Amino acid sequence: AVMEKSRMAGVIDAGFDWNDIGSWDKFQELEGTENHDVFPADSHNNYVFSDIPVALCGVDDLIVVIKNGKALICRKGMSQKVKDARKLIEDAGKKELL
């Protein structure tokens, strides 16, 4: 939106790949699934990005993000809903949780 109004912009050819990482689903595709502190018991096809050990029991197709004492858990394919959760947190007056 800002660039559309600029008369001082230019374009050059660049030799690098670009990915717009707009969801945790996409992040997993790029980052991979290796995490040594995940312990899945009868759990499959989950992605965990965590700074603490995580045990998963009988769950499939989840994205689990735990960082700095905060957690996000969603079903794969639903990580775009993070913006809806953020709005709920803000509306509840709990911005310190973000």
C-alpha positions as CSV (number, residue, x, y, z in Angstrom):
1,A,0.0,0.0,0.0
2,V,2.9,2.4,0.8
3,M,4.8,1.5,-2.4
4,E,1.8,2.1,-4.6
5,K,2.0,5.9,-3.9
6,S,5.8,6.2,-4.2
7,R,7.3,7.9,-7.3
8,M,10.8,7.1,-6.1
9,A,10.6,3.2,-6.2
10,G,12.6,1.0,-8.5
11,V,12.8,-2.7,-9.3
12,I,15.8,-4.8,-9.8
13,D,16.2,-8.5,-10.6
14,A,17.3,-10.5,-7.6
15,G,18.6,-14.1,-7.5
16,F,17.1,-15.4,-4.3
17,D,14.0,-17.3,-3.3
18,W,11.2,-15.7,-1.3
19,N,8.6,-17.3,0.9
20,D,5.9,-15.3,2.7
21,I,5.6,-17.2,5.9
22,G,2.1,-16.3,6.9
23,S,1.2,-19.3,9.0
24,W,2.7,-22.0,11.2
25,D,1.7,-24.6,8.6
26,K,4.0,-22.9,6.1
27,F,6.7,-22.4,8.8
28,Q,6.7,-26.2,9.3
29,E,7.2,-26.8,5.6
30,L,10.3,-24.7,5.6
31,E,11.7,-25.5,9.0
32,G,11.1,-29.2,9.1
33,T,9.9,-31.4,11.9
34,E,13.0,-32.4,13.9
35,N,12.7,-31.6,17.6
36,H,14.6,-33.7,20.1
37,D,12.5,-32.8,23.1
38,V,9.1,-34.1,21.7
39,F,7.8,-37.4,23.1
40,P,4.9,-38.7,21.0
41,A,2.9,-41.5,22.6
42,D,0.5,-42.8,20.0
43,S,0.6,-39.4,18.3
44,H,1.3,-38.7,14.6
45,N,1.8,-35.9,12.1
46,N,2.3,-33.2,14.7
47,Y,4.6,-30.2,14.6
48,V,6.1,-28.9,17.8
49,F,8.1,-25.6,18.1
50,S,8.9,-25.3,21.8
51,D,11.5,-24.1,24.2
52,I,10.4,-26.8,26.8
53,P,10.0,-30.6,26.4
54,V,6.6,-31.7,25.2
55,A,4.8,-35.0,25.5
56,L,2.0,-35.7,23.1
57,C,-0.5,-38.4,24.0
58,G,-3.0,-39.8,21.4
59,V,-3.2,-36.7,19.3
60,D,-2.7,-36.2,15.5
61,D,-2.3,-33.3,13.1
62,L,-1.6,-30.6,15.7
63,I,0.7,-27.6,15.7
64,V,2.1,-26.9,19.2
65,V,4.0,-23.7,19.7
66,I,5.4,-22.9,23.2
67,K,7.7,-20.0,23.6
68,N,8.5,-17.7,26.4
69,G,5.8,-19.1,28.7
70,K,3.1,-18.8,26.1
71,A,1.4,-21.6,24.1
72,L,-0.5,-21.9,20.9
73,I,-2.2,-25.2,20.0
74,C,-4.1,-25.6,16.8
75,R,-5.1,-28.3,14.2
76,K,-2.9,-28.3,11.1
77,G,-4.5,-26.3,8.4
78,M,-6.1,-23.9,10.9
79,S,-3.1,-21.8,11.9
80,Q,-4.4,-18.8,10.0
81,K,-6.9,-18.6,12.9
82,V,-4.1,-17.2,15.0
83,K,-5.2,-13.7,14.1
84,D,-8.7,-14.5,15.4
85,A,-7.2,-15.7,18.7
86,R,-5.1,-12.6,18.9
87,K,-8.2,-10.4,18.6
88,L,-9.9,-12.4,21.3
89,I,-6.9,-11.8,23.6
90,E,-6.8,-8.1,22.8
91,D,-10.5,-7.7,23.3
92,A,-10.2,-9.4,26.7
93,G,-7.7,-6.7,27.7
94,K,-4.9,-9.3,28.0
95,K,-2.3,-7.9,25.7
96,E,0.5,-9.0,28.0
97,L,-0.3,-12.5,26.8
98,L,0.8,-11.7,23.3
